[in-house]
Amino acid sequence: MKLYSRTQLVRCVFICVVAAVLLTTAICVNISKKKTSVSVGVSDSGESATEIANQKDGVVSAPDSTNAIENSVSFLEQNPASVINVAAGTSSYTQEEAQNINVYSLCNEAVVNINTQVTAYDWFLQPYVQDGGSGSGSIIDKRGYILTNVHVIADATKIYVSLFDGTQYEAEVVGTDLDSDLAVIKFTPPAGMELKTIAFGDSSALKVGQRVIAIGNPFGLERTMTTGIVSGLGRPIQNSNNRIIRDMVQTDAAINPGNSGGPLLDTNGKMIGINTMIQSSSGSSAGVGFAVPSTTAIRVVADLIKYGKVHRGTIDATVIQLSRRIAQYAGLDIASGVLISEVRRGGNAESAGLRGGTEAAYYGSRRDIIYIGGDVITQIDNIAVTSLADYYSALESKKPGDTVTVVVRRNRKDITLKIKLVES
């Protein structure tokens, strides 16, 4: 049996006491941390962290609810993408997601899928019907008027529109406008059917960076929504009809084959553009899409519904695309612009001083006769005119009776004329 001295016994007791104290302290600190973490949120009994922090001598002081609300609002304003809890037991959406969902809910039922049939001919020149193109459209009037692109319904012998509920109706063409690539078609809804429509917005108020939403039927996938921003404004783009459409809205929202004719919407669900084309080497979306602005569409649609065509002003003269060959033959010092072949006798253009050609010449593969020696239009209302596409584009928004300022090249000098337009 081993004996211990008194000194050894005292040392052992001291060490045990110190160890016990340290162990007790560690346990208390751990329990305190757990209580603190629980008090950060709302407790099971409904007490908030503020209430727990305000407990003194068993008395709970009421929290400052006004400050709490102001702090929450401030946080959401500084963090718009923060999660918003809609209600207990439901999904949570960011502010942007909630906005997208709301726009889609408002507008998707007013977007239609358009399919066409065209007439083709076999080897024996016998006609037969085959499927044509497809695209999108927007219902703009409860009577069944639909806005789309001209190229969506081009050469169609039959046009069919499919609504959100799967029902399909045959539509007829009300009017088309090549200069803006816009068309209005119409179907007759059954009695009692209440159609949803999309209202026009103001494209002139758009800003680069503004969020936009496209809804359409890419690759036949009905009412597909894509989002993006306005990535450019005022773009002059040449369409499939070789006409230049000015002030096009550029967007990075994905636009693919089948989106043509569908609406480009702002975050209020207003149509600020009509998706028309993409710029891509592959034929698929490359982040650069273009939409006809709503300011153009409003003006065009009003005429198409009322007259079946757009009433535009034009210069009462016969114009020819100037080429290098014509310029060389005629001895001109410029090779771009629009050559005036003939001017209508007694018309507004002649009265304004516009001059036509005097020397007959054969032109084109069909050997048409044109007249050279006349004026060459190089500018209309501060818009440079280098081609026929520029010429028609410069007059696209003009009405009969409007007066335009025209710069012509004559005898190697620039001359400015004021010409009153006539109906085209």
C-alpha positions as CSV (number, residue, x, y, z in Angstrom):
1,M,0.0,0.0,0.0
2,K,1.4,3.4,-1.1
3,L,1.4,6.3,1.3
4,Y,1.0,10.0,0.3
5,S,2.4,13.0,2.2
6,R,0.2,15.8,3.3
7,T,1.6,18.1,0.7
8,Q,0.8,15.7,-2.1
9,L,-2.8,15.3,-0.8
10,V,-3.4,19.1,-0.7
11,R,-2.0,19.5,-4.2
12,C,-4.3,16.8,-5.5
13,V,-7.4,18.4,-3.9
14,F,-6.4,21.8,-5.3
15,I,-6.1,20.5,-8.9
16,C,-9.5,18.7,-8.7
17,V,-11.2,21.9,-7.5
18,V,-9.7,24.0,-10.3
19,A,-10.7,21.4,-12.9
20,A,-14.3,21.4,-11.5
21,V,-14.5,25.2,-11.7
22,L,-13.3,25.3,-15.3
23,L,-15.7,22.6,-16.4
24,T,-18.6,24.4,-14.7
25,T,-17.7,27.7,-16.4
26,A,-17.5,26.1,-19.8
27,I,-20.9,24.5,-19.4
28,C,-22.5,27.8,-18.4
29,V,-20.9,29.7,-21.3
30,N,-22.3,27.1,-23.8
31,I,-25.8,27.3,-22.3
32,S,-25.6,31.2,-22.5
33,K,-24.7,31.1,-26.2
34,K,-27.6,28.8,-27.1
35,K,-30.1,31.1,-25.3
36,T,-28.7,34.1,-27.2
37,S,-29.1,32.4,-30.6
38,V,-32.7,31.5,-29.8
39,S,-33.5,35.1,-28.9
40,V,-32.4,36.5,-32.3
41,G,-35.7,35.5,-34.1
42,V,-39.3,35.3,-33.1
43,S,-39.8,32.8,-30.2
44,D,-42.5,30.1,-30.1
45,S,-44.6,32.2,-27.8
46,G,-44.4,35.2,-30.2
47,E,-41.8,37.2,-28.3
48,S,-39.4,39.1,-30.5
49,A,-35.7,39.6,-29.9
50,T,-36.4,43.2,-28.9
51,E,-38.9,41.9,-26.2
52,I,-36.3,39.5,-24.7
53,A,-33.7,42.2,-24.7
54,N,-36.0,44.6,-22.9
55,Q,-36.8,42.2,-20.0
56,K,-35.9,43.8,-16.6
57,D,-36.8,42.3,-13.2
58,G,-39.4,40.1,-14.8
59,V,-41.1,43.0,-16.6
60,V,-41.2,43.0,-20.4
61,S,-41.2,46.5,-22.1
62,A,-43.1,46.8,-25.5
63,P,-40.8,47.1,-28.6
64,D,-40.8,50.1,-30.9
65,S,-43.0,48.6,-33.7
66,T,-42.7,51.8,-35.8
67,N,-38.9,51.5,-36.0
68,A,-39.1,47.8,-36.9
69,I,-41.4,48.5,-39.9
70,E,-39.3,51.4,-41.0
71,N,-36.2,49.2,-40.8
72,S,-37.9,46.5,-42.9
73,V,-39.0,48.9,-45.6
74,S,-35.5,50.4,-45.7
75,F,-34.0,47.0,-46.1
76,L,-36.3,46.1,-49.0
77,E,-35.7,49.3,-50.8
78,Q,-31.9,48.8,-50.5
79,N,-32.2,45.1,-51.5
80,P,-35.0,44.8,-54.1
81,A,-34.1,41.3,-54.9
82,S,-34.6,40.1,-51.3
83,V,-37.1,37.4,-50.7
84,I,-40.6,38.5,-50.0
85,N,-42.7,36.0,-48.0
86,V,-46.1,36.1,-49.6
87,A,-48.0,34.3,-46.9
88,A,-47.6,31.4,-44.6
89,G,-47.5,28.1,-46.4
90,T,-47.0,29.7,-49.8
91,S,-44.0,30.1,-52.1
92,S,-41.6,33.0,-51.8
93,Y,-40.7,35.3,-54.7
94,T,-38.2,38.0,-55.2
95,Q,-39.6,41.4,-56.2
96,E,-38.5,40.9,-59.8
97,E,-40.1,37.4,-59.9
98,A,-43.4,38.6,-58.5
99,Q,-43.4,41.4,-61.2
100,N,-42.7,38.9,-64.0
101,I,-45.4,36.6,-62.8
102,N,-47.9,39.5,-62.6
103,V,-47.1,40.6,-66.2
104,Y,-47.4,37.1,-67.6
105,S,-50.7,36.6,-65.7
106,L,-52.1,39.8,-67.2
107,C,-50.9,39.3,-70.8
108,N,-50.3,35.7,-71.8
109,E,-54.0,35.0,-72.6
110,A,-53.9,37.8,-75.1
111,V,-51.0,36.3,-77.1
112,V,-52.0,34.0,-79.9
113,N,-50.1,31.4,-82.0
114,I,-50.4,32.0,-85.7
115,N,-50.1,29.3,-88.3
116,T,-50.5,29.7,-92.1
117,Q,-51.1,27.5,-95.1
118,V,-49.7,28.5,-98.5
119,T,-50.3,27.3,-102.1
120,A,-47.4,25.4,-103.8
121,Y,-47.1,23.8,-107.2
122,D,-45.9,20.4,-108.2
123,W,-43.9,19.4,-111.2
124,F,-47.0,19.5,-113.4
125,L,-47.9,23.0,-112.1
126,Q,-50.8,21.6,-110.2
127,P,-51.5,23.7,-107.1
128,Y,-51.7,22.1,-103.6
129,V,-51.8,23.4,-100.1
130,Q,-49.0,23.0,-97.6
131,D,-48.1,24.4,-94.2
132,G,-46.5,27.8,-94.3
133,G,-44.9,29.9,-91.6
134,S,-45.8,30.4,-87.9
135,G,-45.5,33.2,-85.5
136,S,-47.1,35.2,-82.8
137,G,-49.7,38.0,-82.4
138,S,-51.3,40.2,-79.8
139,I,-55.1,40.7,-79.4
140,I,-55.5,44.4,-79.4
141,D,-59.3,44.7,-79.6
142,K,-62.1,42.6,-78.0
143,R,-63.7,42.2,-81.5
144,G,-60.9,39.9,-82.5
145,Y,-58.3,42.2,-84.1
146,I,-54.8,40.9,-83.8
147,L,-51.5,42.7,-84.5
148,T,-48.6,40.8,-86.0
149,N,-45.8,41.1,-88.6
150,V,-46.3,41.0,-92.4
151,H,-43.7,38.3,-92.8
152,V,-45.6,36.0,-90.5
153,I,-48.6,35.9,-92.8
154,A,-46.8,36.5,-96.1
155,D,-48.3,34.5,-99.1
156,A,-50.8,32.8,-96.9
157,T,-54.0,31.4,-98.4
158,K,-55.3,30.5,-95.0
159,I,-54.5,31.9,-91.5
160,Y,-55.3,30.2,-88.2
161,V,-55.0,31.6,-84.7
162,S,-54.8,29.4,-81.6
163,L,-55.9,30.9,-78.3
164,F,-54.6,30.1,-74.8
165,D,-57.3,27.5,-74.2
166,G,-56.3,25.6,-77.3
167,T,-59.2,26.7,-79.5
168,Q,-58.4,27.6,-83.1
169,Y,-60.1,30.0,-85.4
170,E,-59.6,31.0,-89.0
171,A,-58.6,34.7,-89.5
172,E,-58.6,37.1,-92.4
173,V,-56.3,39.9,-93.3
174,V,-57.5,43.4,-92.5
175,G,-54.5,45.2,-93.8
176,T,-50.7,45.0,-94.2
177,D,-47.9,47.6,-94.3
178,L,-44.6,46.6,-95.8
179,D,-42.8,49.8,-94.7
180,S,-43.2,48.9,-91.0
181,D,-43.6,45.1,-91.4
182,L,-46.9,45.3,-89.5
183,A,-50.2,43.6,-90.3
184,V,-53.6,43.4,-88.7
185,I,-55.7,40.2,-89.0
186,K,-59.1,39.4,-87.5
187,F,-61.1,36.4,-86.3
188,T,-64.7,36.3,-85.1
189,P,-64.9,35.2,-81.4
190,P,-68.0,33.1,-80.4
191,A,-70.9,34.9,-78.8
192,G,-70.2,35.4,-75.1
193,M,-66.4,35.0,-75.3
194,E,-64.6,37.8,-73.5
195,L,-61.2,38.3,-75.1
196,K,-58.2,39.6,-73.1
197,T,-56.3,42.3,-74.9
198,I,-52.9,44.0,-74.5
199,A,-52.8,47.8,-74.3
200,F,-50.1,49.9,-76.0
201,G,-47.5,51.7,-74.0
202,D,-45.3,54.6,-74.9
203,S,-42.1,53.5,-76.5
204,S,-40.8,57.2,-76.8
205,A,-40.3,57.1,-73.0
206,L,-38.1,54.0,-73.0
207,K,-34.6,54.2,-71.5
208,V,-31.6,51.9,-72.2
209,G,-31.4,49.5,-69.3
210,Q,-35.1,49.3,-68.7
211,R,-36.4,45.8,-68.1
212,V,-38.7,44.3,-70.7
213,I,-40.6,41.0,-71.2
214,A,-41.3,39.1,-74.4
215,I,-44.1,36.6,-74.8
216,G,-44.4,34.5,-77.9
217,N,-44.4,31.1,-79.5
218,P,-40.7,30.3,-80.3
219,F,-40.3,26.9,-82.1
220,G,-44.0,26.3,-81.5
221,L,-43.7,26.5,-77.7
222,E,-46.9,28.5,-77.0
223,R,-46.8,31.6,-74.8
224,T,-43.2,31.4,-73.8
225,M,-41.9,34.3,-71.7
226,T,-38.3,35.6,-71.8
227,T,-36.9,38.7,-70.0
228,G,-34.2,41.2,-70.7
229,I,-33.5,44.8,-70.9
230,V,-33.7,47.6,-73.6
231,S,-30.1,47.4,-74.9
232,G,-30.4,50.1,-77.6
233,L,-32.9,52.7,-79.0
234,G,-33.4,54.4,-82.3
235,R,-31.9,51.6,-84.4
236,P,-32.5,51.9,-88.2
237,I,-32.8,48.2,-89.3
238,Q,-33.5,46.9,-92.8
239,N,-36.3,44.2,-92.7
240,S,-36.9,41.2,-94.9
241,N,-38.8,43.4,-97.3
242,N,-35.7,45.6,-97.9
243,R,-37.3,48.5,-96.1
244,I,-35.5,50.3,-93.4
245,I,-37.6,50.7,-90.2
246,R,-36.4,53.5,-88.1
247,D,-36.3,53.9,-84.3
248,M,-36.4,50.1,-83.7
249,V,-36.1,49.0,-80.0
250,Q,-33.1,46.7,-79.4
251,T,-33.4,44.1,-76.6
252,D,-31.3,41.3,-75.2
253,A,-34.5,39.4,-74.3
254,A,-34.3,36.0,-76.1
255,I,-36.2,36.2,-79.4
256,N,-36.3,33.2,-81.7
257,P,-38.1,32.0,-84.8
258,G,-41.8,32.0,-83.8
259,N,-41.5,35.1,-81.6
260,S,-42.2,37.4,-84.6
261,G,-45.3,39.4,-84.2
262,G,-45.5,38.9,-80.4
263,P,-45.5,41.7,-77.8
264,L,-42.5,43.3,-76.1
265,L,-43.8,44.5,-72.8
266,D,-42.8,46.8,-70.0
267,T,-43.1,45.8,-66.4
268,N,-46.6,47.3,-66.3
269,G,-47.8,44.8,-69.0
270,K,-48.0,47.5,-71.7
271,M,-46.9,46.7,-75.2
272,I,-44.0,49.0,-76.1
273,G,-42.8,47.0,-79.1
274,I,-43.7,44.3,-81.6
275,N,-40.9,41.6,-81.8
276,T,-39.9,41.5,-85.4
277,M,-36.4,40.2,-86.1
278,I,-33.1,39.0,-84.6
279,Q,-29.5,39.6,-85.7
280,S,-27.8,36.3,-85.7
281,S,-25.3,34.3,-87.8
282,S,-26.9,31.0,-86.7
283,G,-30.6,32.0,-87.0
284,S,-31.2,31.6,-83.3
285,S,-31.2,34.2,-80.5
286,A,-27.8,35.8,-80.0
287,G,-28.8,38.5,-77.6
288,V,-29.7,41.1,-80.2
289,G,-33.4,41.3,-81.1
290,F,-35.4,44.2,-82.5
291,A,-39.0,45.3,-82.1
292,V,-41.1,47.9,-84.0
293,P,-41.8,50.7,-81.5
294,S,-45.3,51.1,-80.2
295,T,-45.4,54.7,-81.4
296,T,-45.1,53.4,-85.0
297,A,-47.6,50.6,-84.4
298,I,-50.3,52.9,-83.0
299,R,-50.2,55.1,-86.1
300,V,-50.1,52.2,-88.5
301,V,-52.8,50.1,-86.8
302,A,-55.2,53.0,-86.8
303,D,-55.0,53.3,-90.6
304,L,-55.0,49.5,-91.3
305,I,-58.2,49.0,-89.3
306,K,-59.9,52.1,-90.9
307,Y,-58.6,51.9,-94.5
308,G,-56.9,48.6,-94.9
309,K,-53.7,50.4,-95.7
310,V,-51.5,53.2,-94.4
311,H,-52.1,56.7,-95.8
312,R,-48.6,58.1,-96.3
313,G,-47.3,61.2,-98.0
314,T,-45.0,60.9,-101.0
315,I,-43.2,63.1,-103.5
316,D,-45.1,63.1,-106.8
317,A,-42.2,62.0,-108.9
318,T,-40.7,58.7,-110.3
319,V,-37.6,57.8,-108.4
320,I,-34.7,55.4,-109.3
321,Q,-32.0,54.0,-107.2
322,L,-28.8,55.7,-108.2
323,S,-25.9,53.3,-109.0
324,R,-22.3,53.8,-109.8
325,R,-23.0,52.7,-113.4
326,I,-25.8,55.2,-113.9
327,A,-23.7,57.9,-112.2
328,Q,-20.8,57.3,-114.6
329,Y,-23.0,57.2,-117.6
330,A,-24.8,60.4,-116.6
331,G,-21.5,62.2,-115.6
332,L,-22.6,62.7,-112.0
333,D,-20.2,63.5,-109.2
334,I,-22.0,61.3,-106.7
335,A,-22.9,57.6,-106.9
336,S,-25.5,57.3,-104.1
337,G,-28.9,58.7,-103.6
338,V,-32.2,58.7,-105.4
339,L,-32.4,59.8,-109.0
340,I,-35.5,61.7,-110.2
341,S,-36.5,60.2,-113.5
342,E,-39.8,62.0,-114.0
343,V,-41.8,64.7,-112.2
344,R,-45.6,64.8,-112.5
345,R,-46.7,67.8,-114.6
346,G,-48.5,70.4,-112.5
347,G,-47.8,68.6,-109.3
348,N,-46.4,69.8,-106.0
349,A,-42.9,68.6,-106.7
350,E,-42.7,70.5,-110.0
351,S,-44.1,73.6,-108.4
352,A,-41.4,73.3,-105.7
353,G,-38.7,73.3,-108.4
354,L,-37.8,69.5,-108.5
355,R,-36.5,68.6,-111.9
356,G,-36.7,65.2,-113.7
357,G,-34.4,63.8,-116.4
358,T,-34.4,64.8,-120.0
359,E,-32.4,62.0,-121.7
360,A,-33.9,58.6,-122.2
361,A,-31.9,55.5,-121.4
362,Y,-32.5,51.8,-121.0
363,Y,-32.4,50.5,-117.4
364,G,-32.3,47.0,-115.8
365,S,-32.7,43.5,-117.2
366,R,-36.1,44.3,-118.6
367,R,-34.7,47.2,-120.6
368,D,-37.1,49.7,-118.9
369,I,-36.7,53.3,-120.0
370,I,-35.6,55.9,-117.5
371,Y,-34.6,59.5,-117.9
372,I,-31.3,60.8,-116.7
373,G,-30.1,64.4,-116.1
374,G,-32.5,65.1,-113.3
375,D,-32.0,65.9,-109.6
376,V,-30.6,63.4,-107.1
377,I,-32.2,63.5,-103.7
378,T,-29.5,63.1,-101.0
379,Q,-31.5,64.2,-97.9
380,I,-35.0,64.5,-96.6
381,D,-35.7,66.4,-93.3
382,N,-32.1,65.9,-92.1
383,I,-32.2,62.2,-92.9
384,A,-29.5,61.1,-95.3
385,V,-30.8,59.4,-98.4
386,T,-28.4,57.0,-100.1
387,S,-30.8,54.4,-101.3
388,L,-34.5,53.8,-102.0
389,A,-34.8,52.1,-98.6
390,D,-33.6,55.4,-97.0
391,Y,-36.0,57.3,-99.2
392,Y,-39.1,55.3,-98.1
393,S,-37.9,55.3,-94.5
394,A,-37.6,59.1,-94.4
395,L,-41.2,59.4,-95.6
396,E,-42.6,56.5,-93.5
397,S,-44.1,58.7,-90.8
398,K,-45.3,61.5,-93.2
399,K,-48.9,62.2,-94.0
400,P,-50.4,63.7,-97.3
401,G,-50.2,67.5,-97.0
402,D,-47.0,67.5,-94.9
403,T,-44.1,69.7,-96.2
404,V,-40.6,68.2,-96.2
405,T,-37.2,69.8,-96.7
406,V,-35.4,68.0,-99.5
407,V,-31.8,68.5,-100.5
408,V,-30.9,67.6,-104.1
409,R,-27.7,67.5,-106.0
410,R,-27.9,69.5,-109.3
411,N,-25.0,70.5,-111.5
412,R,-22.5,69.5,-108.7
413,K,-24.3,71.8,-106.2
414,D,-26.6,71.1,-103.3
415,I,-30.0,72.8,-103.6
416,T,-32.7,72.9,-100.8
417,L,-36.4,72.6,-101.8
418,K,-39.6,72.6,-99.8
419,I,-42.0,70.0,-101.2
420,K,-45.6,69.4,-100.1
421,L,-46.4,65.7,-100.1
422,V,-49.3,64.0,-101.9
423,E,-51.0,60.7,-101.1
424,S,-49.1,57.7,-102.1
